[in-house]
């Protein structure tokens, strides 16, 4: 498959050839500007899914319950199945190559897909009319032109609602200068959208459906490109930008100090402010006193870029002031997210607004129209804008990392892929609305020491994951080859992130973990730890009845301590932790051994006594527990804790990952495990029957937890049952993420530190304990979420 497409294009640094999915395209849309064209296509993708499922030979009377003890191996089986999903792809290229692009689409889509031939294709942008006949001749389809402004707004709203870290501000003197917006449940509207294409349009966005064009200017990206082509020998837009980055505009522009000898303090003009763009290059016809000055092309390009950027920034600022708007989002492919353009526009907005208006940029600035055109097309058959989407890092290029296509040898393109999620995601209803929610505890783009450590840590671990991936596919002849490809591509991505840590938004341990999982799935390794989870579950289930019996033999206070220690001991069994993995590989780690390795009281974070006092009070109404690992963690750690909460009269929601990652328990697995656990516990059996114990998918596929994007079904359950206690279990959910998150209810954050470097950084050591109990203080103006 890859060999066929390699003849048509080359994509360096992309682990899966994006355009191979063109043959599965069901919908295509174009945004054709005067300078750049953006192609959008929606494709059906097949991927393997590993299942931990009920044995199909199990009879109804063999299902486990408190009276019918069924063995794990007879009840459970492993299998793989092919599942289909949907992926949205975007590519941009220079409009002058549109014929070559259409030839490529014709060869790889029209000749292969019966779903597109003869259909109507949505298009937006000025070129939708200009190239209508050409597209009809090349592809045999009709063009339906969509309103450009409506498409831009649809695309912008879509990105801001669906893609974390989509918007950012640029602070030149910060390290790094990119500061990404945190997820929020605050209203998005109103805002000003400034779309910088060939020209510039400025729209006041009031709601999803209400927009007003309030201004613009003819001096835009086309002006920079056109004048730059006249004034320099640059061959393309990117080459012109690269030229400008090397230049010094002060050799061409006339500054305030060139006129006044310094600052003009009376009216507050600093000496280094531009008084006249290109002012130093002016000569009169009578000026024959000296030979003409030869200005360098890079200085000219720099002056031109600053001149146009300042003009756009000033008009945008004045428009925002006039309409009382605080946020300005910039779209179009003009900035290319390059520091020089980001800085000049940011400077202009800050200067003219005196810091009262915020300039915000979009990582995928150029795709607004194409996304809008696609959504317009999708509206006719599906509710595409009502689904939730996630960025597919494995098939996307990051900021400032375009790739080359064969049909445009002197130009490069950007790629973006978005996966449609199986279920919609929503903002967690018990996060404090009066506090900014930042999922990740450390931003590696800003922490150089941590960034170097974690990038190296993930690089060192990749061999182990490649080995595990091969073992998970014993019947696959090319498993070793695919694992090697995974390894090389992921290592390359780590190297790229070392050079450009901001390329895909905030760089965190969470995003590094998520990216690794995407690469594994891209190379057909859906669940490398499936068999390991099955083995661990079987071992823990055999110990479960005697473990409960031992608990029940103790007094109440000792029970509470053992329940907490049980969660902590179970959490040690983490196949993502290097030092623990070595112990488990050597088969020297037992549950009791794990308990003995825990650091004694006082723990690194030790709110146990406060929690014990709380337990002496009234029961909670409903607890939601975000669970972690399979095996000892969920069976001997979490389920006994759940049983105690149920005995107290508290309803419990267990939230498990929707997709597999490491040895974390998934929703589908947890449903089965609950049946098996219930066979040894009448309290859990009754709670499942009476729906006082619910098992719900979290919407996550990560060892970490982003509470701004959890399954909407879980959100509905939390609201319906009035959750007043949140329990976060494990390093990923309670340390790498959410360690400092603020909630509008009580919360327990429980984890064992299984990484020595991280433990030392937090002031502890290997196997130090995090047990944070945070009370909810209603007087602190917490969110009203019910």
Secondary structure, DSSP 4 states (H G I P E B T S, - for coil): -HHHHHTT---TT-SS-GGGGGGGEEEEEEEE-SSEEEEEEEEEEEEEEEEEEE-TT--GGGS-BTTB---HHHHEEEEEEEEEEEEEEEEEEEGGGHHHHHHHHIIIIITT-TTTTT-EEEEESTHHHHTHHHHHHHH--EEEE--HHHHHHHHHHHHHHHSTT-EEEE-TTSSSSEEEPPP--S---SEEEEEESSSEEEEEE-SSS-EEEEEEES-SHHHHHHHHHHHS---SHHHHHHHHHH--GGGTSEEHHHHHSS-BGGGTB-TTSEEETTGGG---TT--SSPPP---HHHHHHHHHHHHHHHHHHHHHHHHHHTT--EEEEESSSSTT-HHHHHHHHHHHHHHHTT-SEEEEETTGGGHHHHHHHHHHHTTTS-GGGS-EEE-GGG---TT--EE-GGGTT-EE-EEEEEEPSS-EE--TTB-TTS----BS--TTT-HHHHHHHHHHHHHHHHHHHHHHHHT-TT-TTHHHHHHHHHHHHHHHHHHHHH-TTTTSS--HHHHHHHHHHHHHHTT-S-TTHHHHHHHHHHHHHHHHHHHHHHHTS-HHHHHHHHHHHHHHHHT--TT-HHHHHHHHTT---HHHHHHHSPPSSPSEE-HHHHHHHHTSPPPSEEEEE--BTTHIIIIIIHHHHHHHHHTT-EEEEEEBSS--TTBPBHHHHHHHHHHHHTT-HHHHHHHHTTSEEEEE-S--SSS--TTSEEHHHHHHHHHTT--EEEEESHIIIIIBSSS--BSSEEEEEEE---HHHHHHTT--TT-EEEEEE---GGG------
